[in-house]
Amino acid sequence: MTQDATAVQSIDPARFRQVLGHYPTGVVVITAIRPDGQPLGMTVGSFSSVSLDPMLVSFMPTTASKSFQALREADCFCVNVLAADQEALARRFARSGPDRFEDVLWSVAESGAPVLDGTVASIHCTFDSIVEAGDHYIVLGAVQALEVHRPVSPLLFFQGGYGKFSLLAVEDRSPSEMIESVRLVETFRGTMQDVADAVGAECSALTVIGSDLTVVATAAAGGLAPHGSLGSRIPYMPPLGELYAALDADESALRWLGRAASLEDEDVMDRYRERLELARERGWSMSFAGEYPDVALFDALRDYSGGDLTPVRLAEIREVIRSANKYYEHRDLVEGERYDVTSIVAPVMCDGLIRFVLRLRQLPTQATPAQISAWIDALTDAAATASETLSAHGSCR
């Protein structure tokens, strides 16, 4: 026996499992219909794609698995990719017993295999080959059909526990900074309520935490349900957050520009720079309602704030935000015209640097230029009062 073989034999199986447990795996349920018409399924953590041409996938059940012994009698099988909120389903199909499908919602696909409700995706296969490898089989499936049902984060298995995938880009939040920001805003919450009541709108305070603009307080006029709940997040990227970027330190504006989705389009970048300069000059910013982004942008920001994002969905959200750019462009207000304003934003300053922004939303529709000018004056006055309050409390950062 060689020295290498002796070393391999000396590895404790528990140590092998412990080390390999540092590598996360996806979680799927393999389902099929037995020849007697009964559905069967088993939870698998060894599913993988194998080949594009031909399209092959694999999973590796143990040779002692009674579930697989029954499943291999079927003509086809379905790989059900579980979502992060389906841990209970993973545990159900991992246990022994004949009642795994009891109270589980499922349907029969055209392939003839069961598809579990609420999964991320389903991949329908026929058996290509089954190879014995140690105490496991390597099962190759020939893909016949596949579909995405819910483009959400999948369920993962890691070091003996279940969890989900989270993007670093939306997880760099600081709880301590959030708590401190909420505490500071309490010093001028009354000012926020006053301007909300005067305008008949919603007034929120936001600050940059990590790579997001985060809502840290909201006040609303009577009869309005606030849209911006505590902790709601907005991507701090063009065209969103231009006033904060314009009035913060120089490096903040560069970071903001650097997050633009169209860095290759110099014309777009020039317009972003012009808007930063305009925001610095007038000390406030405004956006208008438009036909396209209203619903799409609302849905995108809602999904972003929820945090349960896949890389594909995050890319879609950034594209929606980029497409909304024209609704943040400067407009000259014309007498006799009426406008639907989405938001007006003014800065809360401390020691010459921006600390928060106050944002008016849910503004009355079809406003005249005189009404809009009055709203801007009311909000900038409120922001100036909030700035004085912060300075008086010695709360500048």
Sequence and secondary structure as in RCSB ss.txt:
>XXXX:A:sequence
MTQDATAVQSIDPARFRQVLGHYPTGVVVITAIRPDGQPLGMTVGSFSSVSLDPMLVSFMPTTASKSFQALREAD
CFCVNVLAADQEALARRFARSGPDRFEDVLWSVAESGAPVLDGTVASIHCTFDSIVEAGDHYIVLGAVQALEVHR
PVSPLLFFQGGYGKFSLLAVEDRSPSEMIESVRLVETFRGTMQDVADAVGAECSALTVIGSDLTVVATAAAGGLA
PHGSLGSRIPYMPPLGELYAALDADESALRWLGRAASLEDEDVMDRYRERLELARERGWSMSFAGEYPDVALFDA
LRDYSGGDLTPVRLAEIREVIRSANKYYEHRDLVEGERYDVTSIVAPVMCDGLIRFVLRLRQLPTQATPAQISAW
IDALTDAAATASETLSAHGSCR
>XXXX:A:secstr
  HHHHHHHTS HHHHHHHHTTS EE EEEEEE TTS EEEEEES  EEEETTTTEEEE  BTT HHHHHHTTSS
EEEEEE BTT HHHHHHHHS SS TTTT  EEE TTSSEEETT SEEEEEEEEEEEEETTEEEEEEEEEEEEES 
 S BEEEETTEEEE   GGG    HHHHHHHHHHHGGGHHHHHHHHHHHTSEEEEEEEETTEEEEEEEEE TT  
 SS TT EEE  TTTTHHHHHHS HHHHHHHHHT TTTT HHHHHHHHHHHHHHHHHS EEEE  TTHHHHHHHH
HHHHHH    HHHHHHHHHHHHHTGGGGS     TT  B EEEEEEEEEETTEEEEEEEEES  SSB HHHHHHH
HHHHHHHHHHHHHHHHHTT   
